[in-house]
Amino acid sequence: MLPSIENIQFEENNERLKVVLPVKRHWVYLVLYSVMLLTWVGMFVFGLVFIWQTAFSGERFAFVFTVMLLVLLYPLYLLGRVVWGQWQYYAASREILFVHNDMLIVRRPVSIFGITTAFDRAHITPFYYSEKHSSLAFDYGHQHVYFGRDLPTDPAGRLIGYLNARYYPHYDEED
């Protein structure tokens, strides 16, 4: 029997449990990263056009200059991946936790391009509430993974209790 916790939706089938958590939009960050993303797209397109023009200009230095520009375009590409990931993080309106028998997936969906992180359940500790980060958390090896940052404390505690009772029945919180 799935619990009824306000603002949290549960779905279950034979393969997994799906927990949908609400996320508040931080509009300042979303606007900031949107501007950065549009600027990056403009810079990247301008760089590609400039490389194309240089490569086929017919000048004797065209090959070397094109290679130099491609090398400089690579860090710009990496920066774009970071900006794209942060934009997706702040554009998401919900966070989904998939609990499979052998895997745990945390997903912040923005259509089909959302940020997805998968963890092997054999190396996951029981869930807990992080006071420092005001969020749900679990440890994956030595890595602390935080999710559900916008949940109030009471629903977060009830969700932790349900998940630990279901997936870690022998876990004692005082240990």
HUPE-V945211 format. One record per backbone hydrogen bond with DSSP energy under -0.5 kcal/mol. NH is the residue of the N-H (numbers start at 1). CO is the residue of the C=O. E is the energy in kcal/mol with one decimal. If there is no record, write none. Layout:
[[NH	CO	E] [NH	CO	E]]
This chain:
[[5	3	-0.7] [8	5	-1.9] [9	20	-1.9] [11	18	-2.2] [13	16	-2.2] [17	99	-1.9] [18	11	-3.5] [19	17	-0.5] [19	97	-2.7] [20	9	-2.8] [20	18	-0.5] [21	19	-0.6] [21	95	-3.7] [22	7	-0.6] [23	93	-1.5] [27	25	-0.9] [30	26	-2.3] [31	27	-2.7] [32	28	-2.4] [33	29	-2.9] [34	30	-1.9] [35	31	-2.4] [36	32	-2.2] [37	33	-2.4] [38	34	-2.5] [39	35	-2.4] [40	36	-2.4] [41	37	-2.5] [42	38	-2.2] [43	39	-2.5] [44	40	-2.9] [45	41	-2.7] [46	42	-2.6] [47	43	-2.5] [48	44	-2.5] [49	45	-2.6] [50	46	-2.6] [51	47	-2.5] [52	48	-2.5] [53	49	-2.6] [54	50	-2.4] [55	51	-2.9] [56	52	-1.6] [57	54	-1.3] [62	59	-1.1] [65	61	-2.5] [66	62	-2.4] [67	63	-2.2] [68	64	-2.3] [69	65	-2.3] [70	66	-2.4] [71	67	-2.2] [72	68	-1.9] [73	69	-1.8] [74	70	-1.2] [75	71	-0.7] [76	72	-0.9] [77	73	-2.2] [78	74	-2.2] [79	75	-2.4] [80	76	-2.1] [81	77	-1.8] [82	78	-1.6] [83	79	-2.5] [84	80	-2.8] [85	81	-2.1] [86	82	-2.3] [87	83	-2.5] [88	84	-2.3] [89	85	-2.0] [90	86	-2.1] [91	87	-1.8] [92	88	-1.1] [93	109	-0.6] [95	21	-2.9] [96	107	-3.6] [97	19	-3.0] [98	96	-0.5] [98	105	-3.0] [99	17	-2.8] [99	97	-0.5] [100	98	-0.6] [100	103	-3.2] [101	15	-0.6] [104	119	-2.8] [105	98	-2.9] [106	117	-2.8] [107	96	-2.9] [107	105	-0.5] [108	115	-2.4] [109	107	-0.7] [113	110	-1.6] [115	108	-1.4] [117	106	-2.5] [119	104	-2.7] [121	102	-1.5] [123	120	-1.8] [124	121	-1.2] [125	139	-2.3] [128	137	-2.5] [130	128	-0.6] [130	135	-3.0] [131	129	-0.8] [134	130	-1.1] [135	130	-1.4] [136	147	-1.6] [137	128	-2.3] [138	145	-1.7] [140	143	-3.2] [141	123	-1.4] [141	139	-0.6] [142	140	-0.6] [143	140	-2.0] [145	138	-3.0] [145	143	-0.5] [146	144	-0.5] [147	136	-2.3] [151	148	-1.3] [156	152	-2.0] [157	153	-2.5] [158	154	-2.2] [159	155	-2.4] [160	156	-2.5] [161	157	-2.4] [162	158	-2.3] [163	159	-2.8] [164	160	-2.8] [165	161	-2.2] [166	162	-2.1] [167	163	-2.8] [168	164	-2.0] [171	168	-1.7] [173	171	-0.5] [175	172	-1.8]]
